[in-house]
Amino acid sequence: MTIGRRALLGASSLALLSAPRLAAAQPADNLIRLGALTDMSGPYKDVEGPTGTACVQQAVAEFTAQNPGIRVEIVRADHQNRPDIASAIVREWIDRAGVDALVQVGNTAVALAANTVAREKDKVHLNTGALSSVLTGAQCSPNLVHGPLDTWAMGHATATALTKAGGDSWFFVTADYAFGHALQEDASQFVRAAGGKVAGSVRHPFPGTTDFASFLLQAQSSRAKVIALAHSGADLINCMKQTQEFGLTRRGTKVAGLGAFITDVAGMGLPLAQGLVLTESFYWDLNDRTRAFYNRVKPRFERPTVLPNSLHAGAYAATVHYLKAVKEMGVAEAKRSGQRTVERMKAMPTDDDAFGQGMIRQDGQMIVPVHLFQVKTPEESRNPGDVFKVLETVPAEQAFRPLAEGGCPLVRT
């Protein structure tokens, strides 16, 4: 695909504007540069986007306050959900701007494109924005850290619990690209493993679908007990609105938001989202540490009402852990090889206020507990941020795909 000159120049200028000294600055022994690549204007702006970048900024601010001898700069750009633009930005950042590590990088197709460049250039890829389990499977990389959530973990928790609770027939409404396909594939195996069946599925174009009527009519005709929405962001919000218009939930049908986040719930409001079952690995009001993190980072958000999700918190956690590894190795050594830096990250246990204690496996997956949530009714909610009740918590060691089953060539058996 040919990249439009205007699109590339626009992305590049945005990256430079976020760190105006780049043009004159040369890489220094005590300077680390992070490239935050995300959706700043498209369907995943709220799900990942500027809020995730704010969490990266928070991690950097905390680290540099404690380690004033190490400088950290952040550049940022909008990948526009296009792999060709993402690849071009990453190459420019690495070759001309001295970027040492990528962070966020939402959208699976974009993530795979960035992953190729990061491995080729031996830079660190902290992928906290894409969710497909293929990133720690066949497409795993020695330069990649992924998490703190993926399609396997989301499908496992949601599909297993709902099927065992009586939702033994499923119909999937799926975004027609890699993320949606992975959500459906991963969830389907757990539906069957729990004794259920897949009654049917339909794929809708991505991005830009606004009318889900024909897809929901097919779901209704299947008489499935669970309608699984294998998409996120604007697609999920629009589809949920139309499930209500069709009266599907009033007939007793369960709706599973396989790719849903607290940001989607906030976009819909509790009257529409109530009862939705979803999986996340972070909730701001889960415990004292998550509340402390939320209160520190909240002033950086574009709006004071923003509630961060797992992807936002993951950008913070991955940056915290990466910078700990940089400090332990020394800046010069960390800049020399992204692969060796990731090896050091895997050797160190993770510990941060967003997720608590965890680890990074051989395949690059961040391992943390995962929670199955149900959205509260308006009557149950005590304040605008009180949106979830915990149905189940899956321990970290059980939450993600077994290491030997992913097909990652890095795994030593």
C-alpha positions in Angstrom: 0.0 0.0 0.0 1.3 3.4 -0.9 1.5 5.9 2.0 0.0 9.3 1.3 2.6 12.0 1.6 0.3 14.2 3.6 -0.6 11.4 6.0 3.0 10.6 6.7 4.0 14.2 7.1 1.1 14.8 9.5 2.1 11.8 11.7 5.7 12.9 11.7 5.0 16.5 12.6 2.8 15.3 15.5 5.7 13.2 16.8 8.1 16.1 16.7 5.7 18.5 18.3 5.5 16.3 21.3 9.2 16.6 21.9 10.4 19.8 20.2 14.1 19.4 21.0 14.4 16.2 18.9 15.6 17.9 15.8 18.6 19.4 17.5 19.2 16.8 20.1 21.5 13.8 19.7 21.2 10.6 21.5 22.9 10.8 24.9 24.2 8.2 27.3 21.6 9.2 29.9 18.7 9.8 27.6 15.9 7.3 26.8 13.2 8.1 24.2 9.8 6.4 24.2 7.5 6.4 21.1 3.8 6.3 22.0 2.0 5.1 18.9 -1.7 5.1 19.2 -5.2 5.9 17.8 -5.7 9.6 18.5 -8.7 10.3 16.3 -10.3 7.0 15.3 -12.6 4.3 16.8 -10.1 3.4 19.5 -9.2 6.9 20.7 -11.0 6.4 24.0 -10.2 2.7 24.4 -6.4 3.3 24.1 -5.3 6.7 22.7 -4.4 9.9 24.7 -5.4 8.4 28.0 -2.9 5.6 27.5 -0.2 8.2 26.7 -1.1 10.1 29.8 -0.4 6.9 31.8 3.0 6.6 30.1 3.7 10.2 31.1 2.8 9.4 34.7 5.2 6.5 34.7 8.0 8.6 33.3 7.3 11.4 35.8 7.5 9.1 38.7 10.7 7.4 37.5 12.6 10.6 36.7 11.6 12.1 40.0 13.3 9.2 41.7 16.2 8.9 39.2 17.1 12.5 38.1 20.3 11.2 36.5 18.3 9.5 33.7 16.4 11.6 31.2 13.3 10.2 29.5 11.5 11.9 26.6 8.3 10.8 24.9 7.3 11.3 21.3 3.8 10.4 20.1 1.9 9.9 16.8 -1.4 8.8 15.5 -1.1 5.6 13.4 -4.6 6.2 12.0 -5.2 2.4 12.2 -3.1 1.9 9.1 -0.2 -0.6 9.3 1.7 1.2 6.5 1.6 4.5 8.3 2.6 2.8 11.5 5.7 1.1 9.9 6.8 4.4 8.4 6.5 6.3 11.7 8.4 3.6 13.6 11.2 3.6 11.0 11.5 7.3 11.1 11.5 7.4 14.9 14.2 4.8 15.2 16.4 6.0 12.3 16.1 9.7 12.8 14.7 10.4 16.2 16.6 7.9 18.3 13.6 6.2 19.8 14.6 3.2 22.0 11.2 1.7 22.8 7.6 1.7 21.4 4.6 1.7 23.8 0.8 1.4 23.4 0.6 0.4 19.6 -3.1 -0.4 19.5 -4.8 -2.3 16.7 -3.5 -5.8 16.0 -2.7 -5.1 12.3 -0.7 -2.0 13.4 1.0 -4.0 16.2 2.2 -6.7 13.8 3.6 -4.2 11.4 5.4 -2.3 14.3 6.6 -5.6 15.7 8.4 -6.5 12.5 10.3 -3.1 12.5 11.1 -3.3 16.2 12.6 -6.7 15.8 14.5 -5.7 12.6 16.0 -2.7 14.4 16.5 -4.4 17.7 14.3 -2.0 19.7 11.9 -2.7 22.6 8.2 -3.1 21.7 5.9 -2.6 24.8 2.6 -3.6 23.3 -0.2 -2.6 25.7 -2.8 -1.6 23.1 -3.4 -4.6 20.8 -5.1 -7.6 22.2 -4.7 -10.5 19.8 -3.1 -13.6 21.4 -1.2 -14.1 18.1 1.3 -11.6 19.4 2.6 -14.1 22.0 1.9 -17.1 19.8 3.2 -17.6 16.3 4.1 -13.9 15.9 6.0 -13.6 19.2 9.3 -11.7 19.2 12.3 -11.5 21.5 11.8 -7.7 21.4 8.2 -7.8 22.5 6.4 -7.4 25.9 2.6 -7.8 25.6 -0.2 -7.3 27.9 -1.8 -7.0 30.4 -4.7 -8.6 28.6 -5.3 -10.6 25.4 -8.1 -12.3 23.5 -7.4 -15.7 25.1 -7.7 -14.3 28.6 -10.8 -12.3 27.7 -12.5 -15.2 26.0 -11.5 -17.7 28.7 -13.0 -15.8 31.6 -16.2 -14.5 29.9 -17.1 -17.6 27.8 -16.4 -20.2 30.5 -18.4 -18.4 33.2 -21.4 -17.6 31.1 -21.6 -21.0 29.5 -21.4 -22.8 32.8 -24.1 -20.4 34.1 -26.6 -21.7 31.5 -25.7 -19.6 28.4 -24.9 -22.8 26.4 -25.6 -21.4 22.9 -23.7 -18.4 21.4 -23.9 -16.1 18.4 -21.0 -13.9 17.5 -21.2 -10.4 16.0 -17.6 -9.9 15.0 -15.4 -7.1 13.6 -13.9 -8.3 10.4 -10.2 -7.9 11.2 -7.6 -9.6 13.2 -8.7 -8.5 16.7 -12.3 -9.5 16.1 -11.3 -12.9 14.5 -9.1 -13.7 17.5 -11.8 -12.8 20.0 -14.3 -15.1 18.3 -11.8 -17.9 17.8 -10.5 -17.8 21.4 -14.0 -17.5 23.0 -15.5 -20.2 20.8 -13.1 -22.9 22.1 -14.1 -22.1 25.7 -17.8 -22.2 24.9 -17.4 -25.7 23.5 -15.0 -26.8 26.3 -17.7 -25.8 28.8 -20.3 -27.8 27.1 -21.9 -25.1 24.9 -22.3 -24.6 21.2 -21.8 -21.8 18.7 -25.1 -21.3 17.0 -23.7 -18.9 14.4 -21.7 -15.8 13.6 -21.6 -12.8 11.4 -18.8 -10.4 10.5 -19.2 -6.6 10.0 -16.8 -4.2 8.3 -14.2 -2.4 10.3 -14.0 0.5 10.8 -17.1 2.5 10.3 -20.1 0.3 10.8 -22.9 2.2 12.4 -26.0 0.1 11.5 -25.9 -3.3 13.1 -29.6 -4.1 12.5 -29.1 -6.9 9.9 -26.4 -8.5 12.1 -28.6 -8.4 15.2 -31.6 -9.9 13.3 -29.4 -12.8 12.4 -28.4 -13.2 16.0 -32.0 -13.0 17.1 -33.0 -15.6 14.5 -30.4 -18.1 15.9 -32.2 -18.2 19.2 -28.8 -18.2 20.9 -28.9 -17.5 24.7 -25.7 -15.4 24.5 -24.9 -12.7 21.9 -21.2 -12.2 22.0 -19.9 -8.8 20.7 -16.4 -9.4 19.4 -15.4 -5.8 18.9 -14.7 -2.7 21.0 -14.8 1.1 21.1 -17.3 2.9 18.9 -18.5 -0.4 17.3 -19.4 -1.9 20.6 -21.2 1.2 21.8 -23.3 1.5 18.6 -24.1 -2.3 18.7 -25.1 -2.2 22.3 -27.5 0.7 21.7 -29.2 -1.3 18.9 -29.5 -4.5 21.0 -31.6 -2.4 23.4 -33.7 -1.0 20.5 -34.4 -4.6 19.4 -35.3 -5.6 23.0 -32.9 -8.5 23.0 -32.0 -8.3 26.6 -35.6 -7.9 27.7 -36.2 -11.4 26.2 -33.6 -12.9 28.5 -30.7 -12.9 26.1 -27.3 -12.3 27.7 -24.9 -9.9 26.0 -21.2 -10.6 26.4 -18.8 -7.7 25.6 -15.8 -9.8 24.7 -13.9 -6.6 23.8 -15.6 -4.3 26.2 -13.8 -2.0 28.6 -14.8 0.5 31.3 -14.4 3.3 28.7 -17.1 1.7 26.6 -19.4 1.5 29.6 -18.8 5.1 30.4 -19.6 6.0 26.7 -22.9 4.1 26.9 -24.0 5.0 30.4 -25.3 2.5 33.0 -28.9 2.5 31.8 -27.7 1.0 28.5 -24.7 -1.0 29.7 -26.2 -2.5 32.9 -25.8 -6.3 33.1 -23.1 -6.4 30.5 -20.5 -9.1 31.4 -16.9 -8.4 30.5 -13.3 -9.2 31.4 -10.6 -6.7 32.4 -7.4 -7.0 34.3 -7.7 -3.5 35.9 -10.4 -1.5 37.7 -9.6 1.8 39.3 -11.6 0.9 42.4 -10.4 -2.6 42.9 -8.0 -2.0 45.9 -6.0 0.7 47.7 -3.1 0.5 45.1 -5.4 0.9 42.1 -7.1 3.8 43.7 -3.7 5.4 44.5 -2.6 5.0 40.9 -5.9 6.5 39.6 -5.7 9.5 41.9 -2.1 10.3 40.8 -2.7 10.0 37.1 -6.2 11.6 36.9 -5.0 15.2 36.6 -3.2 14.2 33.3 -6.4 13.1 31.6 -8.1 15.2 28.9 -11.3 15.1 31.0 -11.6 14.7 34.8 -14.4 12.1 34.2 -12.2 9.6 32.3 -12.0 6.1 33.9 -8.9 4.3 32.8 -9.1 0.7 31.5 -6.7 -2.2 31.3 -4.9 -0.9 28.2 -4.3 2.5 29.8 -3.1 1.1 33.0 -1.0 -1.4 31.1 0.8 1.4 29.3 1.8 2.7 32.8 2.8 -0.7 34.1 4.9 -1.7 31.1 6.7 1.7 31.1 7.4 1.4 34.8 8.9 -2.1 34.4 10.9 -1.1 31.3 12.5 1.9 33.1 13.3 -0.3 36.1 15.2 -2.6 33.7 17.0 0.4 32.1 18.1 1.6 35.5 19.4 -1.9 36.4 21.2 -2.4 33.1 22.4 1.1 32.7 21.1 3.4 29.9 24.0 2.8 27.5 23.5 -1.0 27.7 19.7 -0.8 27.4 20.0 1.4 24.3 22.5 -1.0 22.7 20.0 -3.9 22.4 16.2 -4.1 22.8 16.3 -7.9 22.9 18.7 -7.9 25.9 16.6 -5.3 27.6 13.5 -7.4 27.2 15.4 -10.4 28.5 16.2 -8.4 31.6 12.5 -7.4 32.0 11.6 -11.1 31.8 14.1 -11.9 34.5 12.7 -9.3 36.9 9.3 -9.7 38.7 6.8 -7.0 37.9 5.2 -4.9 40.7 3.2 -1.7 40.2 0.1 0.0 41.7 -2.1 -0.8 38.7 -1.7 -4.6 38.8 0.3 -5.5 41.8 2.9 -8.3 41.5 3.3 -10.3 38.3 5.8 -11.5 35.8 6.7 -11.6 32.1 6.8 -15.0 30.5 9.2 -16.4 27.9 6.7 -15.6 25.2 6.6 -11.9 26.3 3.1 -12.1 28.0 2.6 -10.0 31.1 1.0 -12.3 33.7 -1.5 -10.7 36.1 -4.8 -11.7 37.6 -7.9 -11.2 35.4 -11.3 -10.2 36.6 -14.8 -11.0 35.3 -17.0 -8.0 35.9 -20.7 -7.2 35.5 -21.9 -3.7 34.9 -24.0 -2.4 37.8 -27.5 -1.1 37.5 -28.0 2.6 38.0 -29.6 1.8 41.4 -26.5 -0.2 42.5 -24.0 2.6 41.6 -23.0 5.0 44.4 -21.1 7.5 42.2 -20.2 8.0 38.5 -17.1 5.8 38.8 -18.8 3.0 40.6 -19.6 0.8 37.6 -18.4 -2.8 38.2 -19.1 -5.7 40.5 -16.6 -8.6 40.6 -18.1 -11.9 39.5 -14.9 -13.9 39.5 -11.2 -13.4 39.7 -8.9 -15.7 37.7 -5.5 -16.1 39.3 -2.5 -14.9 37.2 -1.2 -18.4 36.7 -4.5 -19.5 35.2 -5.6 -16.4 33.4 -3.5 -16.7 30.2 -3.0 -19.4 27.6 -0.7 -22.2 28.8 2.9 -21.4 27.6 3.2 -24.6 25.6 0.0 -24.1 23.6 0.8 -20.8 22.0 3.2 -21.9 19.3 5.8 -19.2 20.2 9.2 -20.3 18.9 10.9 -18.6 21.9 9.4 -21.0 24.4 11.8 -23.6 25.6 10.0 -26.9 26.3 
